């Protein structure tokens, strides 16, 4: 009897341990992490990426794009980096990129582009080399887990022997974890990211199981392989049925017959709460994929208009990460109303500035506005924009400027990263506000320092 009780007790303890094993968390989550198929923040709030790719590695001086991308409605920016295939992005540069993301309240997906097309492109680096690049940056990445996702290598295998992707990806993940990285990791598919031979689709569980922190999200890039609604929905359905976390890390648009079905990608991503990051803000050798003309946020291309202002686009669907404060990045207007043209001012003297104010979205009781500041004939070191509301409006939340108010009078001053402007250069800031009755555009004044 004693022996039977002992066996029973042992069995009960084993069962209890089994219950604890399956119901308890696999690890103590740090920062952004995966919960089932969903990316969540440290506080458990779901986070759905809505953003664009920015080619920082080739245009490192275009730091104003971070503010522009935020103003376009994004909550995430995927940043192209290089460890040496192109001019290497150093630790200080990457630290500055992270700071720009945080200043603009953007989640920062950092990707190493050196691996693009390995096995088919002789210049491409291995995933192991990419992991070494991240290890070399650990001093500026550690502690940023709330804000940074590490995309180990962009499109890491071409169309030559894509089967090598599985072992290489497993090894890279394990190398990152053995070197102490706690970040959410993102891994791109082979076949130049498009997985048309289904290596990632068929081996995703092996990749997820390789992560001791259970904190990896798979990423698919959708271009001409995904040129029909059925090809898109069938692929996404497979990942949903397997319960795997997935984001659409890159995609283009149907600028010609046979190209990607961007409308289906957007609608399916929104319906399924999948993150998407469109390619790309500007600077492509094939400018058909540029969302802006020469990085000018005031010159959105057809592609840019689709992503920023179109159905299921950034301004309609993006919600800001809660780590930066509650509320949507830009609320979706329910009843748009015509906006009067912004007030213009006379050309400023040398060293001066002008500002234009525009309502970019309006709904019952609320609105969003953007202000563009332009330096005059000489460079300026800082700027202050003022205006006075005539209809009882008020500002509730602002970005890319420090905005204060006293009754109807409002003052907006540059922040540390956008005050210095060359002659004729511009900076933009935006804000959310409330209104009742009328929401007339006020006259604005700009003073330079």
Secondary structure, 3 states (H helix, E strand, C coil): CHHHHHHHHHHHHHHHHHHHHHHCCCCCCCCCEEECCEEECCCCCECCCEEEEECCCCCCCCCCHHHHHHHCCCCEEEEEECCCCCCCCCHHHHHHHHHHHHHCCCEEEEEEHHHCCCCCCCCCCCHHHHHHHHHHCHHHHCCCCCCEEEECCCCCCCCCCHHHHHHHHHHHHHHHHHCCCCCEEEEECCCCCCCCCCHHHHHHHHHHHHCCCCCEEEEEEECHHHCCHHHHHHHHHHHHHHCCCEEEEEECCCCCCCCCCHHHHHHHHHHHCCEEEECCCCCCCCHHHCCEECCEEEEECHHHHHHHHCCCCHHHHCECCHHHCCCECCCCCCCCCCCCCCCCCCCCCCCCEEEEEEEEEEECCEEEEEEEEEECCCCECCEEEEEECCCCCEEEEEECCEEEEECCEEEEECCCCCCCECCCCEEEEEEEEECCCCCCCCCEEEEEC
